[in-house]
Amino acid sequence: MALLDSKQLNPRLTGSFTLSGSMVGDSSSTGSFGELNVFGNSQIDGTITIGGDINLGNSTGDSINIAADLTSNLTPNSDSTFDLGNSAKNWRLGYIEQLVGESVTLTGNVTSCLLYTSDAADE
């Protein structure tokens, strides 16, 4: 149990409380928590490693903004299960060097720019 002015503190705090002054911890030690709930805005700087399943957002009104570059593949965990966009929310442009797929369906205005390279056998 923690002590404050020689009085024992309850390890579970409820209700409203205010901390002032400094809170000091040992930067070489690590903490272990069964659960951490943070409400409101948070800012964490540095490298974060999170294991296990991760849920971001809890409704379609939530959004995720990624300002950094992705430095890994974006791979679904099940084959032919998930989509990129939908009929109501399309991605505007795709800058992709190569497309590989099982089938292609094109609708609307389709513009093509075919590059032709000749073989020596064609001449």
NORPEHU-V667906 format. One record per helix or strand of 2 or more residues. SS is the DSSP state (helix for helix, strand for strand). FROM is the first residue (numbers start at 1). LEN is the number of residues. If there is no record, write none. Layout:
BEGIN
ss->[SS,SS]
from->[FROM,FROM]
len->[LEN,LEN]
END
This chain:
BEGIN
ss->[strand,strand,helix]
from->[3,7,120]
len->[2,2,3]
END
